[in-house]
Amino acid sequence: MTTTRRHILLSGAALATLVLPACQSLPAFSLTEAIRRLLTLASQSAFALLLQPGGFYDSSVARIALPDRFGGDRGAGILSVVLQNRQFRDRLQRQLNRAAEKGAERAAPLVADAVRNVSIEDATALVRGGPQAATAFLRRKMGTALLDAMLPGISDGLRLFDDQVISQAVRSVTGFDIAALASDLTRKADDSIWAAIGLEESNIRADPQRTNDPVMIGVFGILGGR
């Protein structure tokens, strides 16, 4: 074992010893700091992927499906001829996922601010919780903040990336317009962002060593273990 690796492991073990329930002063600070670092790294990693060109579409958890009025993923039901065309539907889905990126640009700083300022009442429960416990906690705390922030960006994105595919699809569905599409897409983007952050949290919990962060290695490598 190298000196550097030994130092990291010993630092993590020492920290875990300090934050055991027997100590009443350090645990709250240490565990709260671990949750903040976990959420910071998970959200930064998620947005780094989603904000790349094609980030939503290329993601295994964040790709946004077509709205139900466009036939969803199945392409079934009573649809116009244009929406029954697989090539057209693929182009449409790519454009909608690109529009979601514009919403995510507005969401990223809000999540970062929330992580810095959120009140963490029970860090111990979050440390010992499920693989996405911290993500679920932050989402509850933020409520509809991302929805409200992303809608204007997604509306702009729909217009920016429309090469007649989006407008043609909307025109083919009775009673559906760009505003309704933007609202639907915003809800889906919100779900996708939290799914991406949750996945990153799960990965960190599963292998905290990869963070090279003694706090997270100590807390999630030992206290977070089952």
C-alpha positions as CSV (number, residue, x, y, z in Angstrom):
1,M,0.0,0.0,0.0
2,T,1.5,3.4,-1.0
3,T,2.1,6.1,1.6
4,T,-0.6,8.4,0.0
5,R,-3.2,5.6,-0.1
6,R,-2.4,4.7,3.5
7,H,-2.7,8.3,4.6
8,I,-6.2,8.6,3.0
9,L,-7.4,5.4,4.5
10,L,-6.1,6.3,8.0
11,S,-7.6,9.8,7.7
12,G,-11.0,8.3,6.8
13,A,-10.8,5.8,9.6
14,A,-9.9,8.5,12.1
15,L,-12.7,10.7,11.0
16,A,-15.2,7.9,11.3
17,T,-14.1,7.3,14.8
18,L,-14.6,10.9,15.7
19,V,-18.1,11.1,14.3
20,L,-19.4,8.0,16.1
21,P,-22.6,8.7,18.1
22,A,-20.6,8.7,21.4
23,C,-19.2,12.1,20.5
24,Q,-21.9,14.7,20.7
25,S,-20.1,17.9,19.4
26,L,-18.4,16.8,16.2
27,P,-20.9,14.4,14.6
28,A,-23.4,17.1,13.5
29,F,-20.7,19.2,11.9
30,S,-18.8,16.3,10.2
31,L,-21.9,14.5,8.9
32,T,-23.5,17.7,7.7
33,E,-20.3,18.5,5.9
34,A,-20.2,15.1,4.3
35,I,-23.7,15.5,3.0
36,R,-23.0,18.9,1.5
37,R,-19.9,17.5,-0.2
38,L,-21.8,14.5,-1.5
39,L,-24.6,16.7,-2.9
40,T,-22.0,19.2,-4.3
41,L,-20.0,16.5,-6.1
42,A,-23.1,14.6,-7.3
43,S,-24.8,17.7,-8.7
44,Q,-21.7,19.0,-10.3
45,S,-21.0,15.7,-12.0
46,A,-24.6,15.4,-13.2
47,F,-24.8,18.9,-14.7
48,A,-21.4,18.4,-16.3
49,L,-22.8,15.5,-18.3
50,L,-26.3,17.0,-19.0
51,L,-25.0,20.3,-20.2
52,Q,-22.8,18.8,-22.9
53,P,-24.3,18.7,-26.4
54,G,-26.6,15.8,-26.4
55,G,-26.3,15.4,-22.7
56,F,-29.9,14.5,-22.0
57,Y,-30.4,12.4,-25.0
58,D,-27.2,10.4,-24.5
59,S,-27.9,9.7,-20.8
60,S,-29.2,6.3,-19.7
61,V,-31.3,7.9,-16.9
62,A,-32.0,11.5,-18.2
63,R,-33.2,11.0,-21.8
64,I,-36.6,12.6,-22.1
65,A,-39.3,10.5,-23.8
66,L,-41.8,12.0,-26.2
67,P,-44.9,13.5,-24.5
68,D,-47.9,11.1,-24.4
69,R,-49.7,13.2,-26.9
70,F,-46.9,12.5,-29.3
71,G,-47.2,8.7,-28.6
72,G,-44.6,8.5,-25.8
73,D,-42.0,5.9,-26.4
74,R,-44.4,3.4,-28.0
75,G,-45.6,5.4,-30.9
76,A,-49.0,3.7,-30.5
77,G,-52.5,5.0,-30.5
78,I,-54.2,7.4,-32.9
79,L,-51.5,9.6,-34.2
80,S,-51.1,11.7,-37.2
81,V,-49.2,10.3,-40.2
82,V,-46.2,12.5,-39.4
83,L,-45.9,11.2,-35.8
84,Q,-46.1,7.6,-37.0
85,N,-42.9,8.1,-38.9
86,R,-40.0,6.7,-36.8
87,Q,-37.3,8.9,-38.4
88,F,-39.4,12.0,-37.7
89,R,-40.0,10.9,-34.1
90,D,-36.3,10.3,-33.5
91,R,-35.5,13.8,-34.8
92,L,-38.3,15.3,-32.6
93,Q,-37.0,13.5,-29.5
94,R,-33.5,14.8,-30.1
95,Q,-34.7,18.4,-30.5
96,L,-36.8,18.2,-27.3
97,N,-33.8,16.9,-25.4
98,R,-31.7,19.7,-26.7
99,A,-34.3,22.2,-25.5
100,A,-34.1,20.6,-22.1
101,E,-30.4,21.6,-21.9
102,K,-31.4,25.3,-22.0
103,G,-33.5,24.7,-18.9
104,A,-30.7,22.8,-17.2
105,E,-28.5,25.8,-17.6
106,R,-30.8,27.8,-15.4
107,A,-31.2,24.9,-12.9
108,A,-27.5,24.3,-12.2
109,P,-26.8,27.5,-10.2
110,L,-30.0,27.1,-8.2
111,V,-29.0,23.6,-7.1
112,A,-25.5,24.8,-6.2
113,D,-27.0,27.6,-4.0
114,A,-29.5,25.2,-2.4
115,V,-26.7,22.8,-1.4
116,R,-24.7,25.6,0.2
117,N,-27.6,27.0,2.1
118,V,-30.0,24.1,2.9
119,S,-30.6,23.3,6.5
120,I,-29.8,19.6,7.1
121,E,-31.8,18.5,10.1
122,D,-30.7,14.9,10.4
123,A,-27.4,14.2,8.6
124,T,-27.1,10.9,10.3
125,A,-30.3,9.6,8.7
126,L,-29.1,10.8,5.3
127,V,-25.7,9.2,5.7
128,R,-27.3,5.9,6.6
129,G,-30.1,6.2,4.1
130,G,-30.6,4.6,0.8
131,P,-28.3,5.2,-2.2
132,Q,-30.1,8.4,-3.2
133,A,-31.3,9.6,0.2
134,A,-29.5,12.9,0.0
135,T,-30.8,13.7,-3.5
136,A,-34.4,12.9,-2.5
137,F,-33.9,15.2,0.6
138,L,-32.6,18.1,-1.5
139,R,-35.4,17.7,-4.1
140,R,-38.0,17.9,-1.3
141,K,-36.4,21.0,0.1
142,M,-36.3,22.8,-3.3
143,G,-39.9,22.0,-4.1
144,T,-40.9,23.5,-7.5
145,A,-37.9,25.9,-7.7
146,L,-36.3,24.1,-10.7
147,L,-39.7,24.0,-12.6
148,D,-40.2,27.7,-12.2
149,A,-36.6,28.5,-13.2
150,M,-36.4,26.1,-16.2
151,L,-39.7,26.9,-18.0
152,P,-38.5,30.1,-19.7
153,G,-35.3,28.5,-20.7
154,I,-37.0,25.5,-22.2
155,S,-39.5,27.7,-24.0
156,D,-36.6,29.5,-25.6
157,G,-34.9,26.3,-26.4
158,L,-38.0,24.9,-28.2
159,R,-37.9,28.0,-30.5
160,L,-34.1,28.0,-30.9
161,F,-33.8,24.3,-31.9
162,D,-37.0,24.1,-33.9
163,D,-36.2,23.2,-37.5
164,Q,-39.9,22.8,-38.3
165,V,-39.9,19.4,-36.6
166,I,-41.2,20.6,-33.3
167,S,-43.8,23.0,-34.8
168,Q,-45.0,20.4,-37.3
169,A,-45.4,17.9,-34.4
170,V,-47.4,20.4,-32.3
171,R,-49.7,21.3,-35.2
172,S,-50.5,17.6,-35.8
173,V,-52.0,17.2,-32.3
174,T,-55.4,18.9,-31.7
175,G,-55.4,21.1,-28.6
176,F,-51.7,21.1,-28.0
177,D,-49.5,24.1,-28.4
178,I,-45.9,25.2,-27.7
179,A,-46.8,26.5,-24.2
180,A,-48.3,23.1,-23.3
181,L,-45.3,21.3,-24.7
182,A,-42.9,23.5,-22.8
183,S,-44.7,22.8,-19.6
184,D,-44.6,19.0,-20.2
185,L,-41.0,19.1,-21.2
186,T,-40.1,21.1,-18.1
187,R,-41.6,18.5,-15.8
188,K,-39.8,15.8,-17.6
189,A,-36.5,17.7,-17.4
190,D,-36.9,18.2,-13.7
191,D,-37.3,14.4,-13.2
192,S,-34.3,13.8,-15.5
193,I,-32.1,16.2,-13.6
194,W,-32.9,14.6,-10.2
195,A,-32.4,11.1,-11.7
196,A,-29.0,12.1,-12.9
197,I,-28.0,13.6,-9.6
198,G,-29.3,10.5,-7.8
199,L,-27.2,8.3,-10.0
200,E,-24.1,10.2,-9.2
201,E,-24.9,10.0,-5.5
202,S,-25.3,6.3,-5.8
203,N,-21.9,6.0,-7.5
204,I,-20.2,8.0,-4.9
205,R,-21.7,6.0,-2.0
206,A,-20.7,2.8,-3.7
207,D,-17.1,3.9,-4.2
208,P,-16.2,6.9,-2.0
209,Q,-12.5,6.2,-2.5
210,R,-12.8,7.6,-6.0
211,T,-13.5,11.1,-4.6
212,N,-10.1,11.4,-2.9
213,D,-12.0,13.3,-0.2
214,P,-11.1,12.1,3.3
215,V,-14.4,13.3,4.7
216,M,-16.5,11.3,2.3
217,I,-14.2,8.3,2.4
218,G,-14.4,8.3,6.2
219,V,-18.2,8.9,6.5
220,F,-19.5,6.9,3.5
221,G,-16.8,4.3,3.5
222,I,-17.4,3.3,7.2
223,L,-20.4,4.9,8.8
224,G,-22.4,4.6,5.5
225,G,-21.6,0.9,5.3
226,R,-24.2,-1.7,6.2
